[in-house]
Amino acid sequence: MSGSARHRLVTWEKENGYGVELVEVDLALDRLAARGVAIGWDPVAFHIEFSLTTGPGWVTERLTVATRGDGWRRTLDLRRSGAGAWSIEASAEGEVELPAPGGDPSAFADALDCDLGNCPLTNTMPVLRHELLRRDASLDLVMAWVAVPGLGVRASGQRYTTLGEGPDGLRRIEYRSLDSPFVSELSFDSDGICVDYPQLGRSVSPPHE
C-alpha cells in the first residue's frame, strides 16, 4: 500500500447465492476502519451490516455484525483487547434454521484477525501485516471466523501463499483452508484489497493503481 491514507468504496458481485456487497474502507498506514452492507440468499435470504476497526499492525479491535431476514434478527459484537483477549456478545431473535450465534473465544485465543464469512475485505489485514504485496511467503494463520448469516464464531486455520504478479498487474495469493478442501487463487490491488476471489465473487469497482 502506498504511504498516504486513503478512502475506498468497493463493491463485489458474488456467486452461489452470496449476493452483493458494498464496503467503505479507510486505509491508514498501519490500520483500517470499514463499514459494509450486503444481501444474500444462501442458506436463507438475509441482509447484513457490519463495522470493523483494527489497531496498529491491522490487528482486529472490533467487529460488529447484524443480520436479519424474514422474522428473525441476529447480532454479534466480537472484540480483541489490547492485551490480546477475545470476547463475544451475541443475540438472536425470531425463528430460523441456523446454528446459534457466538462461540468460545478460547478456541481462537492466538488469532490476530477476524474473518467475516463471504467478505473479501477481511483478507486484507493478514496480507498487509505480513507484507505479502511486496515479499514472497507461505504462512499458516488462525482466524476468528464468523459464519454468515448465522454469526457463529470458530477458529479457522488458513494458509496464504504468494504466487507473484499476474499479467494484469495484480498480486496473486493462494488462499487455502486448513480445515476443508477449499482453495482459491485471490487477486489483490496495490492497496491490499481483494478484487477477484474465484468461487466467491469479483469486485466491480476499478482496482487502485
C-alpha positions, -999 to +999 in steps of 0.1 A: +000+000+000+012+035-007+023+058+021-008+081+024-041+072+040-070+068+016-107+062+014-120+034-008-155+024-019-156-012-031-185-033-045-184-071-050-207-092-071-208-127-056-215-162-067-236-191-055-263-172-036-238-150-017-254-118-032-237-084-035-217-063-010-207-027-007-179-016+017-164+017+026-129+014+040-104+039+053-069+026+050-042+043+071-005+035+074-010+005+097-047+001+103-081+003+087-118+010+095-146-003+074-184-003+072-203-027+049-237-039+038-246-070+018-276-092+008-276-129+000-299-158-002-279-189+009-288-207+031-317-183+037-324-148+024-306-122+046-294-086+049-262-079+067-245-048+081-211-047+097-184-024+111-148-033+115-119-015+132-083-026+136-054-013+157-018-010+148-005-037+125-040-043+111-049-064+142-086-067+148-100-045+176-137-048+170-162-064+145-199-057+150-224-075+127-262-075+124-281-099+102-318-101+096-343-120+074-380-129+074-390-130+111-355-132+126-326-110+136-291-117+150-262-095+163-226-101+171-200-080+189-166-095+186-137-077+203-100-082+208-084-063+237-050-046+236-038-075+258-049-100+231-081-113+248-111-120+226-147-115+238-180-122+222-215-108+228-243-123+206-281-122+204-308-139+184-345-131+179-371-150+160-371-184+144-347-195+117-329-228+110-293-216+115-267-226+141-266-204+172-246-172+171-215-166+192-189-191+203-160-199+226-132-172+223-106-197+238-108-217+206-090-188+187-071-172+215-040-168+194-057-152+164-050-116+154-077-113+127-114-118+123-126-133+091-162-124+082-177-152+061-181-143+023-165-109+029-134-104+007-123-073+028-112-093+058-085-110+037-068-076+036-055-075+072-031-105+071-019-096+036-009-061+047+005-072+081+028-098+065+037-075+036+025-101+011+022-074-016+060-070-016+075-103-005+071-140-012+060-162+017+038-191+027+021-185+061-002-206+083-026-185+103-055-189+127-086-166+123-117-159+143-141-169+115-177-156+116-204-176+098-229-156+077-257-152+082-258-173+114-230-153+132-214-183+149-177-178+156-150-205+154-113-209+148-103-212+112-068-224+100-057-208+068-027-207+046-017-177+024+009-184-003+022-157-026+021-165-064+037-134-078+022-108-100-003-116-128-003-101-163-029-076-151-005-062-125-025-076-096-008-096-068-018-133-067-021-151-034-033-186-029-058-190-001-061-225+013-084-236+042-066-259+066-100-272+078-115-282+045-105-288+008-113-252-002-086-235-022-088-203-043-063-180-061-071-144-049-060-112-067-052-081-047-047-045-059-019-022-046-039-012-015-043-049-005-079-050-015-091-084-029-106-077-063-110-112-075-120-142-054-128-172-075-157-193-061-168-163-041-170-131-062-154-103-081-151-065-075-170-043-099-151-013-086-119-002-105-087-015-087-064+011-072-033+016-092 
